[in-house]
């Protein structure tokens, strides 16, 4: 009975991960599929999952739509592909009249479009999810209520106390943390005022967003010196504003990934310590338990992450294919088979290294080695 309960608990924790993963992979592969079809490429197989086929059907265009046994990932296999990765081509079994339906027969620009389709659809999917949620539930933001006030800070001098809600700075209304930060940046170095609510009463207090250094020079201050409570509230907005919010959110997130990855490469402390499926599964399961808001947000973030990762200029990824076809477009002749094979060999090595680093980060993050040693000691009867 205990073993059965463990199995059920494991299934309940894995199910959300698999469902969300398959959704964003389906969106990704649909991007490749539709743009390939648009450019006259024959798609042989559209598979959700890998391994043996469990069920499927063949449409009137000759595409086999299938659900496979291993429910992790998916692929689109085009006419002439030697395997599911679409890395190598085998045109020996392709009829001469069907040669123009292969991806290899298309121009470099068309091949770039097909490769770009997957990441593009993941980006559009994230924007759509966030925009629909914003229009339905509202745009989430952190309310600027004061949790604590630093001793000797600007906030203490102007009379702010825990529980106060900041409503305006420098004559501009604020209701969000981002708005407060913009106002502080705008008014830094000046004498201005701050408006806040204490219960039902509104207060206005003068505030000097600067300090005088020993040499008599004025030093601008961009912070009040408060800790804000993390209460999330939602602002009801129009569909247009929800769409704008979604686009801005995706742009900021993609920029943050790029910045964090660059810092990781040059070994800065605040770089990204990205994780493997263990971290993703844990965060996704946590979002699932917290409700629809965190779940939708995390699904959009995962889709964006998949888009970004696939756009890295590493052969075997979409970005690598775009890179190689761009070179062909510039030099106006096909790359040699040796150059392409060398690129894909290096690409496979880089992807394997990234996956290893991600896995090792999770090994350290979750203490897998210590847990394994502790389990081994118990198994051997040691204390």
N, C-alpha and C positions, 0 to 999 in steps of 0.2 A: 504493500500500500504506500509506504514511504517512497519507494523507488518510482512508483507510478505518479505520485504527486510531483516529484522532482522533474519527471519527463514533461508533465503538463506545464509546470512553471517555466521550464526551458522553452517549450513551444510558444508559450504566451509572450516571452521576451523576444524571441526571434521573429515571430510573425510580423510585427510592425516594421522591423528592419527590412524583411524580404518584400513586403507589400510596397513600401515607399521606394526601395531600390528598383524594383521591377517597373514601377510607374515612371521614374525618371529615365531609366534605361530605354523603356519603350518610346518615350518622347524623343530621346536622343537618336535612336535608330530610325524612327519615323522621319526625322529631318533628313537623314541620309537617303532614305527610301524615296521620299517625295521629290527631292531635287534630282536624284538619279533618274527617276521616271520622267521628270520634266525635260531632262536633257537626252532622252531617248536611250537610256541604259536599261537593259533587261535585268531585273532583280530575280534571282533564282529562288532565294530563301529569305524569309523574315522569321527569325526564331526568338522566342522569349525563353531564355535559359539555354543551357548547353547539354551535350550528351544525346542519348537516344530520344527519339520523338515519342511523346505520350499521345498526342492527338494533333490533328491539323487538317487543312484543306488546301486545294490548289485553285487559285482564282483564274479568271478568263485570260489574264495576261501571262499565265504560266508561273506565277509566284507561289511557292509553297509557304503557307502561313502555318507555323507549328509552335506548340508548347513542348519544351524539352524537359528531361528528367531532373537536371541540376538547376534549381531556380535561382541562379546568381548570374546576373548580366543577361546579355543577348547579343545578337549580331544580325547584320544584313549581308548576305552573300550574293554577289552579282555574277552575271554570265562571264565565264572566263576566270573567275577567282579559283586559285588552287586550294584555298582553305578559308575558314570563317573569318580570318583576320584581314582578308583582301590585300595582304602584303604581296603575295606572289600571284602571277598570272599563268594559266595553262590554257592556251588557245588551241591545243591539238584536237580537242573534241568539239570545237566550235565550228559549225558549218560556215563556209565562205560567205553566204548571204546573210548570216547573223553576226559577222565580225563587227559591223558598225553598231551593234547593240552592246558591245563590251565597253567597259570603262576605259580600257587602254586605247581604244580607237578615238576617244574624244579629245578635244583640245585641252592644253594645260589649264586654261581658264575654266572650262567646264568641270574638269577634275577637281580644281580648287573649290568650286561651288558645291560639289557633292561632299567633299571633306568638311567644308564649313557648315553644312546643313545640320549636323548633329549638335555642335555647340550652340549654333544660332537658335535651334528649337528649344534647347535647355534654357537659354537666356529668356526667350519669349515666354516659355512656360512659367518661369519664376516671376516675371513681370505680371503675367496674367493672374497667377495665384495671389500675389500681394495686392494687386489692384482690385480684384474681386472681393478679397477679404476687407480691404480698406473701405470699399463702397458699402459693404454689408455691415461690418462691425464698427468701422471707424479707424482712423490712423492712430496707432499706439504712441504714447509719449510718457515720459516720466514727469510727474507733477513736482513743481519746485517747492516743496515744503521742507522747512529746516529741521534737521534731526539733531544737530549739535553745532555749537559756535566755538571757534578757536579763540583762546585767550589772546588778547592784544590785537586781534584782527580788525579789519575794516568793519566786518559785520558786528562785532562787539561794540565798537565805537559808535555805530549808528543805531544801536539798541535792538538788534535782532535777537530773538529768543527761540529755543526749540518749540516747534509746533506752528510757527509763523509760516504763512504762505506768501511768497514773493509774487507780486502781480505787475510790477513795473520798475524799469530802470532807465534813467535819463529821459524820462518823458515818453518812453515806449512801453506798451503793454507786453508782458511776458507770461506765458502759461506753460512753457516747455523748457527743459534744460538747454536745448540747442539755442532757443531764442535768448535765454539769459546769457549764455556764453557770447553770443554775437553782440548783445548790448554792452556787456562788460568790455569786450574788445574795442567797440566803437567809442566808449566813454573813458577808457583808460587814460590816466594822466590829467583828469579834469575834476572840478568841483561840480557835483551833480546831486541827484536825489534818488532815493529808493522808496518804492511803494510796496506795502505788504499788508496782509490781513492777519489780525490776531482775534480769532473767534469771528464775531460778526462786525468788528470794528476795523476800519481802514486807517492806516497810519502812513504818514509821509515823513521821511527823515533825510536830512542832508548827509551826503557822504563824499569824502575825498578819496578818489581812486588813485592815490599816489602817496609817496612818502619822501621826506627830504633826507638826502644822504649827508654824510659828514662834510662833504665839500660844498654843500649848499645846493646841489643840483636836485631837480625833481625827478624821481624814479616812478614811472607809471606802473600801476598795479592792475592785473587782469583778473584777479580773483577776490572774492569777498571774505573767504576764510570760513566757510560753512561746509558741513556734510549734509547732503540732501537725502531725504527718505526716498526709498525706491518704489513708490506707489505707481503702478501703471494705470493710466486712464486712456480713454479713447475719444477722439474728436470726430464727430460726424461730418463728413465732407461729401462733395459732389463726386461723380464718377470721374470727371476730368482731373480733379485734384488727387483722387486716389491713384489714377494712372501716373500722374506726375510724381507722386510720392514713391510709387513702385519703381519707376525708372531711376530716380535719384538714389533710392536704397540700393538697387543692384549696382549702380555705378560706384557708389562709395564702398560697397562690399568687395567688388572686384579690385578696386584700387588698393584696398587694405590687404588683400591676399597678395597682390603683386609686390607691395611695399614690404610686407612681412617675409615673403619668399626671398626677396633681394637681401634683406637683412640677415636671413638665415645663411644664404650663400656666402656672404662676407663675414659671417660669424659674429654678428652683433647679438647682445644679450636679449633684446626684445624682438628677436625674429620668431617665426612660426615654428612651433614644435608639433608638427602635424602628426596625426595618429592613423592607425589602421582601422580595419573593420571593427575592432574591439571598442575603440573610442566612439566611432560612428554609431555602433549598435547601442552603446550605453546612453549616449546623448539622445538618440532617437527614441529609445524606450522611455527615458525620462520625460521627453516632450509628449509622448503618447499618454503617459499617466497624468500630466499636468493639464491636458485638455486641447481643444481645437486650435487655440491661438498659438501656443508654442509649437504644436505639430505642423501647422501650415507654414509657420515661419522657418522651421528647421528643414522642411521639405524643399522650400524655395532656396534656402542656403545650400543644401546638398546639390540641387540642380545647378546652381551657379558654380559650385566647386567642381562639379563634373565638367561643365563647360570650360572653366579656366584650365583645369588640368589637361584636358584634351587639346587645348590650343597651344600648349608648350611646343616649341619647335623641335620636337624629338621624333625622329622616324619611328614608326609603328603607332604613333598617336596622330590624331587629325592634323594638329599643328605641324607635325613633321612632314606629312603628305603635302600640306599647303606649301611648306618651305621648299621641298624638292621640286614641286611643280612650278613654283615661282621662279626658281633658278632656270628650269627648262624654258619658261616663258621669256626670261631675259636673254638667255644665250641662243634662243630660237633653234634648238636642236635637242633631241632626247638625251638624257643622261645615260652613261654606259651602265650595263648590267652590274659590272664590278663596283662602280661607285654607289649604285642603289643598294646592293647587297651589303657593302661596307657600312653605309648609313644605317640600315636596319639592324645590323649586328651591334653597332654602337648604341643605337636607340634601345634595343632590348636590354643591353647592359645597364643603361641609365635608368630605365623603368624598373628593372630588378633592384637596383641600388635604392631608388626612392621607396619602393615597397619594403625593402629590408629596414631602412632607416625608420619608416613609419611603424613597422612592427616592433623594432627595438625600443622606440619611444614609448610604446604601450607596455612593453615588458617592464620598463623602468617605472612608468606611471602607475601601473596596477600591482607592482611588486610580484610578478609572476615567478621570478627565480626564488625569492624567499619563500613563497607559498609552496613551490615545488619541493624545495629542500625540507620544509616543515612536514609536508606530506610524506616524503621519503623516510624521515626520521620516525614518524608515527607508524609507517608501514613496517619498519625494521624493529619496532618495539623500543626505540630510544626515547629519552625525555629531553 
